[in-house]
Amino acid sequence: MANRGVTVVDMPTRHVLLAVAVAVVWGINFVVIDVALGSFPPLLFAALRFTLVAFPAVLLVRRPRVPLRWVIGVGMFMSAGQFGLLFVAIHDGLPAGLASVVLPTQTVFTIALAVAFLGERPGRAQLMGAAVAVGGVGLIAAGRAHGVPLGGLVLCIGAAASWGVGNICNRRAQAPDALGLLVWSSLVPPLPLFALSLAFEGSHQIGAAFADLRPGGLLALLYVVIVSTGFGFGTWTWLLRRHPASRVAPASLLVPPVGIAAAWIALGESPSTGELAGAAIILAGLALATSAVRVPRSRRRRHATVAHPPGILSAGVVRSADGD
């Protein structure tokens, strides 16, 4: 079954399972981040993450053939801004499971920024979905007395907004090589993040993190770099190059439920009724926005660009998904 101008292709079962596996990896990633922050200050952890993503891969991967300003934009907003703010939010007390729900609201910012800067016109269903998702965040904010720190929630929303800006830079870049853009844009975050870590976390905390490094912290860092970024991003990009984004992207809606369940099992987080209701409303809004997206046949190839994972709806086309 196919609509005019749209290619609809059924995904083989093994590809569906791969998409689900990536969603599970990305959902668990929020718990892994929480574990890692027991060993590393948040800004230092973010700097180390992108240092290991960039090196030694930058020596093996060609620089993407896109203007340097978009490589820097992706690195600053989609990487440094998003994950620096996210890690600080979790460190300051935002539950990891709840972070896995709030971060995907980047879809709302992406739609708004695409209208403002790219002149795109989202459909009615996308706008309704974005409005519903915002309502869910509002419900969670209203119930913050149940243990959700307002500062952490605001920082996570800031991370989502930074991700949205990064999506616009990514869209403008139109990089033919997604891996190249990921690796080379990862050269941007380490220096500013290390500088911010030194300024706000101090040399004592940085030194103590390395002096008292425990196996759990090291394994968590390797998980974020190798499993979440390497396997997750690589597999997601591979799937996007073989199937319409509208067929792949719905799997990213599994990230928040997996994140909440993993945090409950591993960290003992027990979300309140208000938080669960807000999470359900956010998921419903994202599902509505995602279901409204279809990828025209002529644009299918060029939209398989870099995407940092959960549920990215970039300028009207769903990209990918992580707390990664």
C-alpha positions, -999 to 999 in steps of 0.1 A, spaced: 0 0 0 15 34 -9 3 70 -11 11 91 -41 47 102 -41 55 81 -10 74 49 -8 62 25 19 83 -6 24 78 -33 49 109 -39 71 122 -74 74 117 -89 109 155 -88 116 156 -51 108 126 -45 131 145 -64 158 176 -42 152 155 -11 156 140 -24 188 175 -33 200 188 2 194 158 16 213 165 -7 243 202 3 242 193 40 242 167 36 270 192 18 292 217 46 284 199 70 307 206 46 336 242 41 325 246 79 325 233 80 361 259 54 371 287 72 353 279 104 371 287 86 404 323 85 391 327 116 370 315 152 373 289 158 346 308 183 324 340 162 326 320 131 316 305 148 286 340 160 275 354 125 279 325 110 259 331 131 229 369 128 231 366 91 228 340 93 200 364 116 180 397 98 187 411 78 170 381 77 146 390 112 132 422 97 119 403 71 98 372 89 87 372 117 61 359 151 69 324 155 56 320 178 26 298 204 43 305 240 53 326 242 85 299 263 103 274 235 102 300 210 115 306 234 144 269 240 149 261 203 151 290 199 176 281 228 198 243 223 200 235 186 192 265 174 212 280 198 237 249 217 246 225 188 246 246 164 266 263 189 288 229 202 300 215 166 302 243 153 323 242 183 347 204 178 350 207 142 360 236 150 383 214 177 400 187 152 408 165 147 377 155 110 377 171 92 348 138 76 338 121 110 337 150 124 317 143 97 290 108 111 286 115 148 287 145 149 263 126 137 233 105 169 235 132 183 213 107 174 186 87 205 197 117 228 194 127 213 161 93 220 146 92 255 159 128 263 147 121 247 113 91 271 109 112 301 120 144 294 101 137 270 73 103 283 63 87 248 67 50 243 74 43 214 98 10 196 94 -19 200 118 -12 166 134 24 176 140 13 208 157 -13 190 178 13 164 188 38 191 198 11 209 219 1 176 237 38 169 245 42 204 259 11 198 281 28 166 294 59 185 304 37 211 321 20 184 341 53 170 352 65 205 362 33 210 382 40 178 401 76 185 409 68 186 446 69 148 444 106 149 440 113 163 405 138 193 409 126 223 389 162 232 381 170 197 367 137 198 347 146 232 332 181 220 323 167 189 306 143 211 286 173 233 277 191 201 265 160 193 243 161 229 229 198 226 221 191 193 204 165 211 183 190 238 172 214 210 164 188 193 142 184 225 122 222 227 117 222 190 107 194 197 82 213 226 67 245 206 65 229 178 44 260 157 50 263 128 25 283 109 51 266 106 85 295 89 102 319 116 90 297 144 104 293 125 137 331 120 141 342 154 130 315 173 149 327 154 180 359 173 178 340 205 188 327 197 223 358 185 242 377 218 246 347 239 257 334 211 279 369 206 295 371 244 300 337 245 317 345 215 338 377 232 350 358 264 357 328 250 375 338 216 388 374 225 396 407 207 393 402 189 426 370 171 414 386 163 380 417 149 397 396 129 422 375 114 394 406 99 378 423 90 411 393 72 424 380 58 391 360 26 397 353 -2 372 316 8 371 324 44 360 348 32 333 324 6 320 296 32 319 319 55 299 327 27 274 290 18 271 280 53 262 308 55 236 309 20 221 274 6 226 251 37 227 270 58 201 289 31 181 263 4 179 232 26 184 241 54 160 257 30 134 227 6 133 202 34 133 219 52 103 222 18 85 184 13 89 176 48 78 196 43 46 175 12 38 140 22 49 118 53 50 124 73 82 86 70 89 90 32 92 121 33 114 114 62 137 84 48 156 108 23 173 124 53 191 91 57 210 102 26 230 131 46 245 112 64 272 93 33 285 126 13 285 143 42 303 116 44 330 116 6 334 154 4 335 156 32 361 129 14 382 148 -19 381 184 -7 384 180 25 404 148 20 424 132 50 409 94 51 416 77 78 395 47 94 410 12 91 394 16 127 381 50 119 365 36 88 349 6 107 336 28 134 322 51 108 306 21 91 290 9 125 276 43 133 262 45 99 245 11 103 230 21 137 217 53 124 202 35 94 187 9 118 171 37 140 156 57 110 144 27 93 128 21 124 107 55 122 90 60 106 56 91 107 36 88 116 -2 106 91 -24 128 118 -40 141 129 -5 145 95 11 183 92 5 194 127 15 176 125 48 198 97 61 221 122 79 237 123 113 213 118 142 218 116 178 193 96 195 154 97 213 128 102 186 142 130 165 117 148 143 140 170 124 124 197 103 94 176 95 114 143 90 120 119 119 157 113 123 167 90 152 168 86 189 193 85 225 200 98 258 230 95 239 
